Amino acid sequence: MTPTWSTEDGRVQLYLGDCLDVLPTLEAGSVGAVVTDPPYGIGYVHSGKGAMPPGRLTCDRKSVAVIGDDTHFDPSPLLRFGNVLTWGANHYASRLPAGGRWLAWDKVCDMKVEDSFGDVDFAWHNKKGACRIVHYRWKGIACEKQGEHNGRRWHPMQKPVGVMRWSIEQSGAIDGATILDPFMGSGTTAIACIRMGRRFLGIEIDPTYFAIARKRIEAELEQGRLFV
């Protein structure tokens, strides 16, 4: 299957489509690690102020449905790859194989924040090793998202670039390996890969988010060229 969009050197390749159609066409051995944040089947989005009815928050603040967030997530299509790190795994832990380890993201960093959303997110990694925690404030005052991209929310389930960079490091994928994100969303994992000099392969089913991800990636690549 041919990528929908790619950089000239092929280091970043993007597919617009359903990952269930694209994943079987990829050679498992060509992927150094799957690092992703899939829809959990929880049926809500974040408005920036609290919970909203089921829907999607786009960059222009309009609400549309998040594809796949209305059903239970099945991680089995990812498990044919040898190295898998997937966020939100506490929501589908019963469908994961035994073993592996847990990673946690502390979003409050000892600050008192009272809202309807959790203070911590969990990821599951299918490799043996110690469980780890990353501290990256994403709630309350002095929120690090302000410095990362001026607080702009491109996607309701958006993770910080810093957390996805840490996730790639935790995956243990060797330098030069391709990082695969089958639920690319607004492209945050791609941004982390570009900043780390990693190859990236992303899949996104929603044309709106695919366009946002491509725009962010092109801007990031252009920014890099300015400093060459």
KESE-471413 format. One line per 2 residues: number of its first residue (from 1); for each residue x, y, z of N, C-alpha, C. Coordinates in Angstrom, 2 decimals. Example, Ala and Ser with C-alpha at 12.3 -4.5 7.8 and 13.67 -1.06 7.14 Angstrom:
! residues 2
1) 13.19/-5.69/7.80/12.30/-4.50/7.80/13.20/-3.30/7.80  12.85/-2.25/7.08/13.67/-1.06/7.14/12.90/0.03/7.87
***
This chain:
! residues 228
1) 0.85/-1.19/0.00/0.00/0.00/0.00/0.89/1.24/0.00  0.56/2.18/-0.85/1.36/3.40/-1.00/0.92/4.45/0.02
3) 1.88/5.10/0.70/1.50/6.16/1.65/0.72/7.27/0.96  -0.19/7.89/1.70/-0.94/9.02/1.19/-0.04/10.24/1.02
5) 0.89/10.38/1.95/1.84/11.50/1.91/3.15/11.03/2.51  4.24/11.54/1.97/5.56/11.15/2.46/6.54/12.28/2.22
7) 7.55/12.38/3.06/8.64/13.29/2.78/9.46/12.72/1.62  10.25/13.56/0.97/11.02/13.11/-0.18/11.96/11.97/0.17
9) 12.53/12.01/1.38/13.46/10.96/1.78/12.77/9.75/2.40  11.45/9.82/2.55/10.70/8.69/3.09/10.81/8.50/4.58
11) 11.41/9.43/5.28/11.59/9.27/6.72/10.27/9.46/7.48  9.36/10.19/6.90/8.02/10.35/7.46/7.02/9.90/6.40
13) 6.19/8.91/6.74/5.19/8.39/5.83/3.84/8.36/6.53  2.82/8.89/5.87/1.49/8.99/6.47/0.46/8.29/5.59
15) -0.43/7.55/6.24/-1.52/6.88/5.56/-2.85/7.44/6.06  -3.70/7.85/5.13/-5.07/8.23/5.46/-5.93/7.00/5.23
17) -6.44/6.41/6.31/-7.24/5.21/6.17/-7.40/4.51/7.51  -8.09/3.39/7.49/-8.32/2.58/8.67/-7.08/1.74/8.93
19) -6.54/1.81/10.14/-5.32/1.05/10.45/-5.55/-0.46/10.30  -6.79/-0.92/10.43/-7.08/-2.35/10.26/-6.85/-2.78/8.81
21) -6.93/-1.83/7.89/-6.62/-2.12/6.48/-5.14/-1.97/6.19  -4.49/-1.01/6.84/-3.09/-0.71/6.54/-2.14/-1.66/7.26
23) -2.40/-1.96/8.52/-1.46/-2.76/9.33/-1.09/-4.10/8.69  -2.04/-4.85/8.12/-1.66/-6.14/7.53/-0.71/-6.01/6.35
25) -0.61/-4.84/5.75/0.29/-4.64/4.61/1.71/-4.29/5.03  1.93/-4.08/6.33/3.24/-3.69/6.83/4.00/-4.92/7.32
27) 5.27/-4.96/7.04/6.11/-6.04/7.56/6.43/-5.74/9.02  6.10/-6.69/9.90/6.31/-6.48/11.34/7.77/-6.16/11.64
29) 8.68/-6.78/10.92/10.09/-6.58/11.18/10.61/-5.22/10.76  9.82/-4.48/9.99/10.25/-3.16/9.54/9.94/-2.07/10.55
31) 9.23/-2.43/11.62/8.82/-1.46/12.64/9.62/-1.68/13.91  10.31/-0.63/14.36/11.10/-0.73/15.58/10.25/-0.75/16.83
33) 9.15/0.02/16.80/8.24/0.06/17.94/6.92/0.68/17.50  5.85/0.16/18.07/4.55/0.80/17.98/4.40/1.67/19.23
35) 4.21/2.96/19.03/4.00/3.88/20.15/2.75/4.67/19.81  1.67/4.46/20.58/0.39/5.01/20.16/-0.52/5.33/21.34
37) -1.54/6.09/21.04/-2.56/6.48/22.03/-3.92/6.28/21.36  -4.46/5.06/21.40/-5.67/4.75/20.63/-6.93/5.27/21.30
39) -8.07/5.27/20.57/-9.35/5.59/21.22/-9.69/4.50/22.23  -10.13/4.89/23.41/-10.31/3.94/24.50/-11.72/3.38/24.57
41) -12.66/3.97/23.82/-14.05/3.57/23.95/-14.74/4.23/25.13  -14.28/5.43/25.52/-14.84/6.11/26.69/-15.88/7.15/26.33
43) -15.95/7.54/25.04/-17.06/8.34/24.56/-17.16/9.76/25.08  -16.03/10.42/25.38/-16.12/11.84/25.71/-14.88/12.56/25.20
45) -14.95/13.86/25.14/-13.80/14.68/24.78/-13.66/15.77/25.83  -12.54/16.47/25.78/-12.23/17.53/26.73/-12.43/18.87/26.06
47) -13.15/19.76/26.70/-13.42/21.07/26.12/-12.37/22.11/26.50  -11.48/21.73/27.39/-10.54/22.70/27.95/-11.07/23.23/29.27
49) -12.34/22.99/29.56/-12.95/23.46/30.81/-13.65/22.32/31.56  -13.85/21.22/30.89/-14.52/20.10/31.55/-15.05/19.13/30.54
51) -15.89/18.20/30.99/-16.39/17.17/30.10/-17.41/17.73/29.13  -17.46/17.13/27.95/-18.45/17.47/26.95/-19.20/16.21/26.58
53) -20.36/16.32/25.95/-21.01/15.14/25.40/-20.11/14.51/24.36  -20.36/13.24/23.98/-19.51/12.60/22.98/-19.37/13.48/21.74
55) -18.14/13.62/21.25/-17.88/14.46/20.09/-16.42/14.74/19.97  -16.05/15.47/18.96/-14.64/15.75/18.72/-14.40/17.25/18.76
57) -13.30/17.65/19.37/-12.91/19.05/19.42/-11.82/19.27/18.38  -12.10/20.02/17.33/-11.10/20.28/16.31/-10.40/21.59/16.61
59) -9.43/21.94/15.76/-8.64/23.12/16.03/-9.47/24.40/15.98  -10.64/24.36/15.31/-11.48/25.55/15.29/-12.59/25.45/16.33
61) -12.44/24.53/17.28/-13.31/24.35/18.43/-14.70/23.82/18.07  -14.87/23.24/16.88/-16.14/22.63/16.53/-16.17/21.18/17.00
63) -17.35/20.69/17.34/-17.49/19.35/17.87/-17.99/18.39/16.80  -17.24/17.28/16.60/-17.61/16.22/15.67/-17.23/14.90/16.34
65) -17.76/13.77/15.90/-17.51/12.49/16.58/-16.08/12.01/16.41  -15.49/11.43/17.48/-14.17/10.79/17.39/-14.38/9.37/16.90
67) -13.80/9.04/15.76/-14.00/7.72/15.18/-13.37/6.65/16.06  -14.17/5.65/16.42/-13.68/4.53/17.20/-13.83/4.67/18.69
69) -14.24/5.85/19.17/-14.32/6.06/20.61/-15.67/5.62/21.19  -16.52/5.04/20.35/-17.82/4.59/20.82/-17.88/3.07/20.98
71) -16.73/2.39/20.79/-16.68/0.94/20.95/-15.45/0.56/21.78  -15.47/-0.65/22.33/-14.32/-1.14/23.11/-13.11/-1.32/22.18
73) -11.97/-0.86/22.65/-10.76/-0.97/21.85/-10.20/-2.39/21.92  -9.85/-2.92/20.76/-9.25/-4.25/20.65/-7.77/-4.08/20.28
75) -6.85/-4.37/21.21/-5.42/-4.17/20.92/-4.78/-5.28/20.10  -5.52/-6.37/19.81/-4.90/-7.54/19.19/-4.21/-7.26/17.85
77) -4.73/-6.35/16.98/-4.01/-6.11/15.71/-2.62/-5.53/15.90  -2.36/-4.92/17.06/-1.04/-4.34/17.31/-0.03/-5.38/17.78
79) -0.53/-6.49/18.31/0.34/-7.40/19.05/1.21/-8.28/18.16  1.00/-8.23/16.84/1.90/-8.99/15.96/3.24/-8.28/15.80
81) 3.30/-7.01/16.20/4.56/-6.29/16.19/5.33/-6.60/17.48  6.63/-6.67/17.38/7.42/-7.16/18.51/7.55/-6.22/19.68
83) 7.35/-4.93/19.44/7.58/-3.92/20.48/6.40/-2.96/20.46  5.55/-3.03/21.48/4.31/-2.26/21.50/4.19/-1.49/22.81
85) 3.99/-0.18/22.71/3.74/0.67/23.87/2.47/1.47/23.56  1.42/1.22/24.33/0.13/1.82/24.02/-0.50/2.46/25.25
87) -0.94/3.72/25.08/-1.51/4.49/26.18/-2.99/4.18/26.39  -3.49/4.57/27.55/-4.88/4.32/27.90/-5.16/2.87/28.18
89) -4.12/2.08/28.41/-4.26/0.64/28.48/-5.05/0.15/29.70  -5.18/0.99/30.72/-6.02/0.59/31.86/-7.47/0.42/31.44
91) -7.88/1.05/30.34/-9.26/0.94/29.87/-9.52/-0.38/29.13  -8.46/-1.06/28.72/-8.65/-2.33/28.01/-7.65/-3.38/28.51
93) -7.30/-3.29/29.78/-6.30/-4.19/30.37/-6.71/-5.65/30.26  -8.00/-5.93/30.36/-8.48/-7.32/30.31/-8.27/-7.95/28.94
95) -8.01/-7.11/27.91/-7.81/-7.64/26.56/-6.33/-7.66/26.16  -5.46/-7.37/27.13/-4.02/-7.42/26.88/-3.47/-8.77/27.35
97) -2.40/-9.25/26.71/-1.80/-10.51/27.17/-1.10/-10.34/28.51  -0.84/-11.43/29.17/-0.12/-11.39/30.44/1.32/-10.94/30.20
99) 1.89/-10.33/31.22/3.28/-9.88/31.13/3.39/-8.42/30.76  4.59/-8.03/30.41/4.83/-6.63/30.08/5.01/-5.78/31.33
101) 4.94/-4.49/31.14/5.11/-3.57/32.27/4.20/-2.37/32.07  4.05/-1.57/33.14/3.18/-0.40/33.11/4.01/0.88/33.25
103) 3.61/1.89/32.50/4.19/3.22/32.58/3.09/4.19/32.99  3.46/5.23/33.71/2.46/6.19/34.20/2.90/7.61/33.89
105) 1.93/8.44/33.59/2.17/9.85/33.35/1.44/10.64/34.44  2.22/11.28/35.31/1.70/12.15/36.37/1.44/13.52/35.77
107) 0.16/13.89/35.68/-0.22/15.14/35.01/-0.32/16.34/35.94  -0.28/16.12/37.26/-0.46/17.24/38.19/0.82/17.62/38.92
109) 1.75/16.68/39.10/3.06/16.98/39.69/2.93/17.70/41.03  2.20/17.08/41.94/2.04/17.54/43.33/1.18/18.79/43.48
111) 0.57/19.27/42.40/-0.34/20.40/42.52/-1.75/19.89/42.76  -2.53/20.64/43.50/-3.91/20.26/43.77/-4.80/20.76/42.65
113) -5.35/19.82/41.90/-6.24/20.15/40.78/-7.48/19.29/40.92  -8.63/19.93/41.03/-9.87/19.18/41.19/-10.74/19.37/39.96
115) -10.88/18.33/39.17/-11.80/18.33/38.05/-12.26/16.89/37.83  -12.98/16.67/36.74/-13.56/15.34/36.52/-12.63/14.39/35.78
117) -11.40/14.83/35.51/-10.48/14.01/34.75/-9.36/13.48/35.64  -8.80/12.34/35.26/-7.79/11.70/36.08/-6.51/12.49/36.18
119) -5.80/12.27/37.27/-4.51/12.92/37.49/-3.36/12.16/36.85  -3.64/10.95/36.37/-2.59/10.10/35.82/-3.14/9.29/34.66
121) -2.30/9.07/33.64/-2.62/8.18/32.53/-1.65/7.01/32.57  -2.11/5.86/32.05/-1.28/4.64/32.08/-1.07/4.08/30.68
123) 0.15/3.60/30.46/0.49/2.91/29.21/0.98/1.51/29.55  0.77/0.61/28.62/1.28/-0.77/28.76/2.35/-0.99/27.70
125) 3.47/-1.61/28.12/4.57/-1.92/27.23/4.77/-3.43/27.28  4.85/-4.08/26.13/4.90/-5.55/26.11/6.28/-6.12/26.41
127) 7.23/-5.27/26.76/8.56/-5.74/27.10/8.75/-5.82/28.62  9.63/-6.72/29.04/9.94/-6.82/30.45/10.75/-5.60/30.90
129) 10.58/-5.24/32.15/11.34/-4.11/32.68/10.63/-3.48/33.86  11.28/-2.53/34.47/10.70/-1.84/35.61/9.58/-0.91/35.16
131) 8.58/-0.77/35.98/7.53/0.22/35.73/8.11/1.62/35.99  7.70/2.61/35.20/8.27/3.94/35.29/7.18/5.01/35.32
133) 7.54/6.21/35.80/6.64/7.35/35.85/7.32/8.54/35.19  6.57/9.28/34.38/7.04/10.55/33.85/6.19/11.65/34.49
135) 6.85/12.70/34.96/6.15/13.83/35.59/6.13/14.98/34.58  4.95/15.31/34.10/4.81/16.35/33.08/3.48/17.04/33.32
137) 3.53/18.25/33.87/2.30/18.94/34.29/1.47/19.32/33.08  0.21/18.88/33.09/-0.70/19.11/31.97/-2.04/19.62/32.45
139) -2.10/19.92/33.76/-3.34/20.41/34.37/-3.01/21.53/35.33  -3.97/22.43/35.53/-3.80/23.48/36.52/-2.87/24.60/36.07
141) -2.44/25.42/37.04/-1.57/26.54/36.71/-0.17/26.05/36.36  0.59/26.89/35.69/1.95/26.55/35.25/1.95/25.29/34.39
143) 0.89/25.09/33.63/0.76/23.92/32.77/1.79/23.98/31.65  2.50/22.88/31.43/3.57/22.88/30.45/3.07/22.95/29.02
145) 1.77/22.76/28.80/1.26/22.85/27.43/1.36/24.28/26.90  1.39/25.27/27.81/1.50/26.65/27.36/2.83/26.88/26.65
147) 3.90/26.31/27.18/5.20/26.47/26.57/5.39/25.57/25.37  4.62/24.47/25.29/4.83/23.51/24.21/4.21/23.96/22.90
149) 2.99/24.41/22.92/2.36/24.90/21.69/1.29/25.94/22.00  1.65/26.83/22.94/0.78/27.95/23.32/-0.59/27.49/23.80
151) -0.62/26.28/24.33/-1.86/25.78/24.90/-2.90/25.34/23.89  -2.55/25.30/22.61/-3.53/24.97/21.59/-3.82/23.46/21.61
153) -5.09/23.13/21.59/-5.50/21.73/21.59/-5.97/21.35/20.20  -5.19/20.49/19.53/-5.52/20.07/18.19/-6.46/18.86/18.20
155) -6.46/18.11/19.30/-7.19/16.85/19.36/-7.66/16.65/20.79  -8.86/16.11/21.01/-9.38/15.98/22.39/-8.56/15.06/23.27
157) -7.86/14.07/22.67/-7.07/13.13/23.46/-5.57/13.43/23.32  -5.23/14.64/22.99/-3.86/15.01/22.67/-2.90/14.81/23.84
159) -1.77/14.16/23.55/-0.70/14.00/24.52/0.38/15.05/24.26  1.16/15.40/25.28/2.27/16.33/25.07/3.38/15.70/24.23
161) 4.07/16.51/23.46/5.22/16.02/22.71/6.24/15.43/23.67  6.43/16.09/24.82/7.40/15.59/25.79/7.08/14.20/26.30
163) 5.81/13.91/26.52/5.42/12.59/27.00/5.60/11.54/25.91  5.28/11.90/24.67/5.46/10.93/23.58/6.94/10.70/23.30
165) 7.75/11.74/23.48/9.20/11.54/23.33/9.71/10.58/24.40  9.26/10.77/25.62/9.63/9.86/26.71/9.16/8.44/26.39
167) 7.98/8.32/25.81/7.44/7.00/25.47/8.33/6.30/24.44  8.79/7.05/23.45/9.67/6.47/22.44/10.97/6.01/23.08
169) 11.50/6.81/23.99/12.71/6.42/24.71/12.47/5.16/25.52  11.32/5.08/26.19/10.99/3.91/27.00/10.79/2.66/26.15
171) 10.39/2.83/24.89/10.19/1.66/24.03/11.49/0.91/23.78  12.61/1.63/23.89/13.90/0.99/23.67/14.24/0.75/22.22
173) 13.45/1.30/21.29/13.73/1.13/19.87/15.09/1.73/19.54  15.86/1.04/18.75/17.22/1.49/18.45/17.19/2.72/17.55
175) 18.25/3.48/17.56/18.37/4.65/16.68/18.22/4.20/15.23  17.46/4.96/14.47/17.24/4.63/13.07/16.03/3.77/12.82
177) 15.44/3.21/13.90/14.26/2.37/13.74/13.03/3.22/13.45  12.06/2.63/12.78/10.81/3.31/12.46/9.83/3.18/13.62
179) 9.23/4.30/14.01/8.19/4.32/15.03/6.84/4.37/14.31  5.96/3.46/14.67/4.63/3.37/14.06/3.57/3.84/15.03
181) 2.72/4.77/14.58/1.56/5.20/15.36/0.31/4.95/14.51  -0.43/3.87/14.79/-1.60/3.53/13.98/-2.81/4.43/14.25
183) -2.75/5.23/15.31/-3.82/6.17/15.65/-3.19/7.55/15.78  -2.75/8.09/14.67/-1.87/9.26/14.65/-2.52/10.51/15.20
185) -3.85/10.65/15.06/-4.50/11.86/15.54/-3.93/13.10/14.91  -3.53/14.04/15.74/-2.99/15.32/15.23/-1.48/15.30/15.03
187) -0.85/14.12/15.15/0.54/13.98/14.78/1.58/14.24/15.85  1.19/14.17/17.12/2.14/14.49/18.19/3.31/13.50/18.23
189) 3.04/12.21/18.03/4.13/11.22/18.03/5.10/11.51/16.89  4.57/11.96/15.76/5.43/12.31/14.62/6.35/13.47/14.97
191) 5.80/14.47/15.65/6.63/15.63/16.05/7.76/15.17/16.96  7.45/14.29/17.90/8.48/13.77/18.79/9.55/13.02/18.00
193) 9.14/12.21/17.03/10.10/11.46/16.21/11.01/12.40/15.42  10.44/13.42/14.83/11.23/14.37/14.04/12.29/15.04/14.93
195) 11.90/15.41/16.13/12.84/16.08/17.03/13.92/15.13/17.53  13.63/13.82/17.50/14.60/12.82/17.93/15.41/12.25/16.77
197) 15.10/12.68/15.55/15.78/12.14/14.39/15.33/10.73/14.05  14.11/10.36/14.44/13.59/9.01/14.17/12.73/8.99/12.91
199) 12.64/7.85/12.30/11.71/7.63/11.20/10.31/7.43/11.77  9.29/7.84/11.01/7.92/7.76/11.51/6.97/7.26/10.45
201) 6.05/6.40/10.88/4.99/5.91/10.02/3.68/6.09/10.77  2.77/6.90/10.23/1.53/7.20/10.92/0.31/6.84/10.09
203) -0.75/6.42/10.80/-2.02/6.08/10.15/-3.13/6.84/10.87  -4.01/7.47/10.11/-5.13/8.20/10.70/-6.37/8.02/9.83
205) -7.48/7.65/10.42/-8.71/7.37/9.69/-9.51/8.64/9.39  -9.32/9.67/10.19/-10.14/10.88/10.07/-9.44/11.90/9.17
207) -10.06/12.29/8.05/-9.41/13.25/7.14/-9.09/14.59/7.79  -9.94/15.03/8.74/-9.69/16.31/9.41/-8.40/16.26/10.20
209) -8.23/15.21/11.02/-7.02/15.10/11.83/-5.80/14.77/10.98  -6.01/14.00/9.89/-4.89/13.72/8.99/-4.33/15.04/8.44
211) -5.23/15.94/8.03/-4.80/17.23/7.49/-4.08/18.06/8.55  -4.59/18.02/9.78/-3.95/18.76/10.87/-2.56/18.19/11.14
213) -2.46/16.85/11.19/-1.16/16.21/11.44/-0.16/16.57/10.35  -0.60/16.49/9.11/0.31/16.82/8.00/0.79/18.27/8.10
215) -0.12/19.17/8.42/0.25/20.57/8.54/1.26/20.78/9.67  1.03/20.12/10.81/1.97/20.25/11.94/3.33/19.67/11.57
217) 3.33/18.52/10.90/4.58/17.86/10.52/5.36/18.72/9.54  4.69/19.27/8.54/5.36/20.12/7.56/5.95/21.36/8.24
219) 5.21/21.93/9.19/5.71/23.09/9.92/6.94/22.73/10.75  6.90/21.56/11.37/8.04/21.10/12.18/9.27/20.87/11.32
221) 9.07/20.24/10.17/10.19/20.00/9.27/10.76/21.31/8.74  9.90/22.27/8.43/10.36/23.57/7.96/11.13/24.31/9.04
223) 10.66/24.19/10.27/11.37/24.80/11.40/12.75/24.23/11.53  12.88/22.91/11.34/14.19/22.28/11.41/15.12/22.78/10.33
225) 14.58/23.00/9.12/15.41/23.48/8.03/15.93/24.89/8.28  15.18/25.67/9.03/15.59/27.05/9.32/16.88/27.09/10.14
227) 17.13/25.99/10.90/18.29/25.97/11.78/19.44/25.14/11.22  19.27/24.64/9.99/20.34/23.87/9.38/21.38/24.83/8.82
***
